[in-house]
Amino acid sequence: MDKNSAILFLEKISGDKDYSRFGRCFKTKEKKYFYDTGTGKVCECEENEFELLDMLINKNDYPKVLEMLTEPRYLIALENVMTLYNDENMFQDRGISVFEFPNMKDIDSGIKNGIRQIILEVTEQCNLRCKYCIYHEEFERNRNFSNKNMEWETAKKALDFAALHSQEKLAVGFYGGEPLLRFQFIKDCIEYANKIMPGKDITYSMTTNLTLVTDEIAQYLASLDDCSLLVSLDGPEEIHNKFRVNMNGHGSFGDSLIGLEKLVTAFGNRAEACIAINTVVCPPYNKEKLDRIESFFSSLKWLPMNIVRRLSYVSPDSLKDEDLGGYKKIRDMTNEEFYSQPDEAIDPVGEWAYDKIKQMEITRENSGKFGDFIQNDFLRIHKRWLTNEPLNFMPMHGCCIPGMRRLYCSVDGNFKACERIGNSPYIGNVNDGIAKQDIYEKYIKDYGEKVAPLCAKCWAKNICSLCYITCFSEDGVDMRRKEISCISERNTCERRLVHYHESLEVNPDSLAFLNDIKME
């Protein structure tokens, strides 16, 4: 291949000289790779190939590539790229700028009998005042605490709606505030759900701060045929109590730990399958602190060894400046400054978890021991779109059809897409049902028209996990928030690719168990 032939090839695959959407070059400590957006294929690269593709695709510097092509070694590298183009259909992402999203008929049929989970916000009250809570007055994206409780008629109507519009399986969740403030109400809901849905396989779930768990509550929850609990405990006493305090400012560690032990005792050999621990990690982010948290959980001899533990970052916007400490300067960085830092600074919790994972033999049973890192980040790469031809459509990455996969019922009986989305347009209520036209106009059509052109140019669009949560306000899509989220997600996607392939390099069969896990 001579230089003129090389230039003709480059112009053929991208007339506008923008190559960034075709994929991503990434490297582990041992090898160099290229991920192809259109097909999902990953190929190993030699040094010259990697340098050329990195300049062409990662840096998108076409003039510099023309300079490189004066050297024979890069012409040979580009000839190898051409082979992948011709034989493997790589470097052919079509730049489609319209999502493959459902039409009104799809939405109608999906919602008629497609609800998989309904979550009842049983109260807006909470007995704690965690300093990082997103329901504080200072955090603008969500409601504040209040004395509101869900009324019984509201709960009945929500459950009636779910019974009518679900199939043989349904998950019923309870959310707050602190849902255990209304334990009897929850029992009444469960009794009613079982009564009106005798033929359904119902799973009950709850998110709780643990402080109100009694022997009676623990034994009742353990008596349910299928129960899933996400419980909050941030680590040893001094770490937990720094932020998780009650209304008088006193730490909640003692009550939380007692509550967790009561649940583990009541569930017995089911505890590992039914209970997951959510640990919110706050600044400072360092290995010593994370090791202390891990050592604390390991020291609890009564805690099942492989219980799932989720490690999540606190939202910087929910903390006061004095609680952010040195992290405040990181929060104030530009995106370019932040993502130019080492991975340990960008994602300290993820990097710490991955270092731990590298030291153990991964199985399905222990894969949740250091957060849902494997069954979230690794699974998304493992089950990515993988085709012989470039995709002829663009999927809506992590987005669902609101009102189908998950339906959130607020304390007032208004329907929202889910409990995590914060302030966002309602999609109906318990009296009128789901507003399908609102779903289509506000979540499908408006989101698609605004976001799809952005995604069309993105190399990570087919392994992206972002959904409505990252960019919705009461008025709909907030593109500024969306674009900021996209920068973070692209960085995350690249690190997912690196970690996943490093694991395969060590043991090609180590992640085979992911084949049997369904990605929701």
N, C-alpha and C positions, 0 to 999 in steps of 0.2 A: 504493500500500500504506500503510495506517495502522498505528499501533503495535499495536493489538489483533491485527490480521491477522499482523503480524510475530511476535508472541509465540506465536500459535497455530501458525505454521509452525515455529518453533524447538522448541516442545513436541512437535510431530509427529515431527520427525527424531530427537529424543532426550528421552524422557520423564524420564530421570534427571538431565538437565541436565549430562551429561558429554559434551563434544564433542571431546575431544582425540584420540580414535581415528580421526576422520574424515579426517585428513590433516595437512599441514604447510604453513604460509606460509614462504616463503624469498625472499631477494632477492639479486640480483647488484648490481654497481655501477651498472648501467643500468636494470634492470627489476625488477618484483615479480611473484611467482608463487604459485600454490597447487598443491600435489601432493595428489591425491585417493587415499586408501588403497584404497578398494573397487575402483576401475576402473584405477588406475595413471595416469590422465590428469593432465596438467599444463596449467593455464591461466594466462594472463597477467592480472594484476590492476591496476585503477586504484587510485589512492591511497586513496580512501575504502573500497573493497572490501577492500584489504589491511589497513587499520587495524581494520576491523570483524572480519575473519576472524582476524587476529592475536590480538585480544582474546578472541574466542570459542573458538578452537581452540588456538593456541599457549599462551596464558595460561589458557585455560579459566575465564574470569571472567564468568560469566553475569550477575551483578548489574550489573557495569560495562557490559555490552552493553545491558542494559535502559535504563541512563542514556543511552547513545549514541543509542538509537533515538528519543529526544525530538527529535533533529535530523533534518530532512528528507533531508540528504545520505546519512545512514547508512540511512535507510529505502529510498532508491533503491538503495543498495549491496546491501542484503539482498534486494531484489526481483530484482536480477541473480543473486544466489546461488540464489534460488528457480528462476529460469530454468534454471540449470545442473542443479539437482536434477531438474526435470521433463524437460528435453530431453536431458541428458547422463548422467542417472542418477548424478550425483556427490553427495557428502555422504550416502551410503547404505551405508557399510560395515556389515556385519551383526553384527559383534562376536562371531563364531563362536568358541567356547571349546574346541573339540576339533580337534586336528590331523588332516589327511588323511594318515594314516600307514598303512603296509602291515600286513596281517594275517599270520598264520602261513603261509598258503598262498602269499602273495606272497614272503615271506622264503624259503620253501623253494624255490620255482621260481627266484628270483633268484640264490640261492647255488649252485644245482645247476650252472649254466653261465654265471654272470654275473660272475665275478672278472675285473677289468680289470688289477689290479696287485697283485703280491706283493712285499713288502720284507723282506729277510733282514737281521737284526741279526747280522752275522758276528762281531762282537767288542764287548766292553764296555771294551776297552783303548783308550787314546789316547796318542800321543806328545807332545801338548801339554797344558797346563793353563791354558787361557784363563780369565782372571779372571771373566768373565761367564758361563761355561758353566753350563747348567742341570743338569749331572750332578755338580756340586760337592756336597760334603757339606752345605753351608749351604742349598742349595736343596731344599726339602722335597717338592716335587711330582713329583720324578723319582727314578729309581735313582741310585746313585753309580757312580763308576768302579770297575772290578774287573779281575781277570785272566781273566775268563771268555771263552772262545771258543765259537762254535757248532761242534758236532761234525758230521762229514760225514754221518752217518746222519740227523741232524736236517734238514740242508739238503736231502738227497735226498727225504725224506718231504714236506717243504714244497713242493718243486718238483713232485713227483708229484701232490700235492693240487691245485696250481694248474693243472697240465696237464689234470687230470680235470674241473675245474670252470670252465674258461674257454672262450671261443670262438676265433675265428680270430686275434684280436689279444690280446697280453698284454705288460704291462710288468713287468720283473723289476728290482728295485732292491736296492742294497747299502748298508748303513748301519752306524754304529758308535755310540760310539768312532770311531776312524779306520779305515775299511774297508781302506785300502791297506796296513795292517799285515798283512793276510792276502791279498795279491795272488794268490798261487798258489791259494788256496782259492777266490777269486772266479773265476779262470780255470777251475777244475774245475767250478764251478757252471754257468758259461756253456756249457762243453762238454757237460755232462750235460743241461742244458735244451734245447740244440739237438738232442741225440740223441733225447730222448723226445718232443720236439714239432717234428718236421721240417716239418709243414705249417703251423705258426703263424707269424705275423708278430710277432716278439719284439723289443721295445725294452729295452735295458739302461741302467740309470741308477745314479748314485752321488753321494753327497755327500762331499766331501773337503776337507781343509785344505791340500792342495797340497804339503806339505813333503816328502812321500815320492815324488813323481813323478820317475821316471827316464826316459831315452830309451826303454828297453824298455817300460815301462808306458804311456807316451804313445803309442807306435807301436801297441801291442796294442789299446788302447782305440779308436784311430782306425781300426783295421782292421775293427772291428765294423760291420755294415751299418747299424745304428740304435743310436746311443749318445747319452745325454744326461747331462751333468755339471753339478752345482751346486757351485761352488768358492768358497772363502772368502778374501776379501782386503778388508781394512778401509780401504785408502787408502794414503797415503804412509807412509814408514818410522816416523816419530815417532808418528803416529796409530795405525797397525797394532800397533806393538810395545808400546804402553801396556797393552794387554789380552791380546793373542794371544802368549803366552809358552810356552816349553817347561817341562819339569819342574824345570829349574835356574833358571827365572826369566828366561832370555834370550829376546829377541824372535825371532819366526819370520819376519819380513818377507823377508829374503834368500832363504831356502829356498822360501817361498811364491811369490815373484815368479819365481824360476827355474822352479819347477814349472809355473806358468801359461804361461810362454813356451814351454816344451817341449810343452805340450798344444796351444797355438795353432799352433805350427810343424807338429806331427804331423797335426793335423786339416786344415790348409791352408784351402781355400775353404769347408770345412764348419764351421769353428770358430764362426762367427757363429750357426749354427743349432744346434750341439751343446753349446755351453758357455754357462753363465749364471753371473754373479758375484754372490755374496751379500755385501753390505757391512753389517755391524752398526754402527750409529751409537750412540755412547755420549755421555753428557754431557761437556762443555757442548754444548748444541744451539744453534748460531748460524750465520748465513749465511756468515761468514768460513770456518768450519771445513768446511762443506758445499761451498763453492766450492773450497777446497783439495783436497778429495777428488775433486771433478769434474775439476779441472785436472790432478791426478796421472794419472787414467785417460786423459785426453785427450793427455797427454804421451807415453804409451806408443805409439810409432809402429807397433809390430808388433801392437797390439791392434785387432781389427776395430772399425770406427767405431760400428756399431749393435749391438754385442753386448749382450745383455740384462743389465741390472744391477738387482738387487733391493736396495732400501734398507730395512733393518728396524731397529726400535728394540731396544735391549737390554731385557730384563726387569728392572725396577728391583729386584725381589726377589732377583735373582741377584748384585747388586753390593753390596759393603761400603759403609758410610756415607761413608768417606773418598774412595771412587771416585765417589760420586754428586755430591759437591761441592754447588753451589747447587741442584741438582735435588732434594736431600733435602727441602727445604721444600715443593717442589711435590708430592712423593710423599706428604707428610704432610697435605696440604690435604684438606678435605672435598670431595665431588663437586661440591657447589654452588659452592664457592670456585674449584675448578679450571676448571669449565666456564663460569664467568663471565669468564674471561680472553679476550684476543684469540685468533683462530685461530692466529696465529704462535707463541703460547705453548702452545696445546693440541696442535697437530700441526706442529711446526717443520719436520720433514723433508718432510711432505706439502705444506705451503705453499711451501717452497723449490722442490720439484720442479714444482709447478704454475706458479710464476713462470717457471721455465725453459721449460716446455712452451708457455706462452703466446707465447714468443719464437720458436717454430719452427713450420714447417709440418708437421703431424702426418701420418705415413704408417704403414702397418702395419710397415714395415721399421724405422723409428726409434722406434716407440712404446714400446719397452722400454729406451730409452737412459737414462731417469731413473727407474729402478725399474719395477715392474709396475703403476704408478699408473693408466695408461690401461686396460690390459688386465685390470685387476682392478676398481678403483673405477668407471671410466666404463662398463665392460662390464655391470656389475650394473645400472646405471640404464638403459643402452641396451636391454637385453634383459629388462627388468622385465615383470611381468604387466601387460598392457594389454588391457582388455576394454570392451565396450559396456555390459555389466551388471556390477554389483558381484559379486565372487567369491562363490560359494556354498560355498566350502571354505577352509580355512586351511592352506597348505603348511608343511612343517617347515623353513622358511627354508634354512639352509646344511647341514642334516643329510643324511647318506647312510644307506643300509642297511649297518650294520657287517658286514664280511666279504664285501661284494660289490664296491663301487667300489674299495676298497683293503683289503688284508689285510697286517697286520704280524706277522711271526714273530720272537719274541724269541730271544735266544741260547740259551735253555733249551727252545725249541720251543713256547712258549705263543703263542696268537693274540691280537692286540689289534686295535682298530678302525683305528688308524694310528700312525705313528711320532711324531706331534706331541702325542698326547693325554696323555702322562705317566702317572701312577698312575691306573688305572681298572680296572674289572672285566674279566677275561679273557673271551674269547668262544670258547674251544676250545683245541685243541693239535694237533700233527702226528700224534699217535697216534689220537685219537678224532674228529678233524675239527672242524667248526664246531658249537658248541652253540647251535642255533637258538632253543631255548626261553630260554636266557640272554639272547640278543640281544633277543628280544621283551619279556621281563620287565624287563630292566635298562636297555636303551637305548631301546626304543620305548614300551612301556606306562608305565613309571615316569617317564621323561622327559616323555612327553606329558601325563600326569596332573598333574605338578607345574608344568610350564612353560607349557602351552597357556593356562590362565586368565590368566597374566601377559601373554602375547602378544596375547590377544584385545583388550586395551585399548590396544595399542601402534600408533601411526600408521605405524611403520617396518616392520611385520611382513612385508610382501611385497617389500621390497628389502633385508632383513636378511641378513647373511652368517654369523651366528653358528652354531656347531655344538657338538657334545659337548665339544670341546676346552676351551671356556671355563668349563665348570662341573662336570667330573667329577673325583671322587677315587676312592680304592679302594672306598669304600662306595657309590658311585653319585652321584646328582645333588646338588650342593652349591648350594642356592638363594641363599645369600649371595653366592657368587662369580658366579652367574648374574645377579643383579640389578645388581651392579656392572658387569658386562660389558655389560648392556643399556643402561645410561646412556651408556657410551662409544660403543656402536654407534649409538645414536640421533643422537648428536652427529656421528659419522662420516657417517651417511646424509644428514644435512642438508648437510654440506660436499660430499658427492658430488653432490647435486642442484645446488648452487651452481656448482661447477666445471664440471660437464657442460653446464649451460645457458649459462654464460659463454662456453664454447668454441663453442657453436652460434650465439651472438649475433655472434661475430667472423666465423665462416664456417659457414653452415648445413650444408655438405657435408663439413666437416672430419672427422667421425666416421663417415662412411658405411662405411669399411672394417671397422668393427666388426660389420657385418651378416654377414660371412663367417667370423667367429670363433665357435667353439662354446664356450659357457660350461659348464665342468665342474662 
